[in-house]
Amino acid sequence: MSTTITVAIVGAPIACAEGVKETWRELADWAAAQLRTRYGDQVQVAYYERNRRM
């Protein structure tokens, strides 16, 4: 019996002079691919975007 774990990554878009960058989303995609390569179906990655409210 194998156990599936979920890795949660919380990121936020970064605003700069060139516009909004998706650095955290890109990093989460890269990390998910690395984890899938290493652990296959035993790991799932969930990406949550942090919305800043003022």
C-alpha positions as CSV (number, residue, x, y, z in Angstrom):
1,M,0.0,0.0,0.0
2,S,1.4,3.4,-0.9
3,T,0.5,6.7,0.6
4,T,0.0,9.8,-1.5
5,I,1.2,13.1,0.0
6,T,0.3,16.6,-1.1
7,V,2.9,19.4,-1.2
8,A,1.2,22.9,-0.9
9,I,3.0,25.8,-2.4
10,V,1.7,29.3,-1.7
11,G,2.9,32.1,-4.0
12,A,2.1,35.6,-5.0
13,P,2.4,37.5,-8.3
14,I,5.2,40.0,-8.2
15,A,4.4,43.5,-9.7
16,C,7.3,45.4,-11.1
17,A,7.9,48.1,-13.8
18,E,7.6,45.5,-16.6
19,G,4.3,44.2,-15.3
20,V,3.2,41.3,-13.2
21,K,5.6,38.4,-13.1
22,E,4.6,34.8,-12.3
23,T,7.8,33.8,-10.6
24,W,6.2,31.7,-7.9
25,R,3.9,29.9,-10.3
26,E,6.8,29.1,-12.6
27,L,8.8,27.8,-9.6
28,A,5.8,25.7,-8.4
29,D,5.5,24.1,-11.9
30,W,9.2,23.3,-11.9
31,A,9.1,21.8,-8.4
32,A,6.0,19.7,-9.3
33,A,7.8,18.3,-12.3
34,Q,10.9,17.4,-10.2
35,L,8.8,15.7,-7.6
36,R,6.8,13.8,-10.2
37,T,10.0,12.6,-11.8
38,R,11.4,11.4,-8.4
39,Y,8.2,10.1,-6.8
40,G,5.7,9.5,-9.5
41,D,2.1,9.3,-8.3
42,Q,3.1,9.2,-4.7
43,V,3.2,13.0,-4.5
44,Q,0.8,15.7,-5.6
45,V,1.5,19.5,-5.7
46,A,-1.2,22.1,-5.0
47,Y,-0.4,25.7,-5.9
48,Y,-2.3,28.4,-4.0
49,E,-2.0,32.1,-5.0
50,R,-1.9,34.5,-2.1
51,N,-4.1,37.5,-2.8
52,R,-3.1,40.6,-1.0
53,R,-6.0,42.7,0.3
54,M,-5.5,46.2,1.5
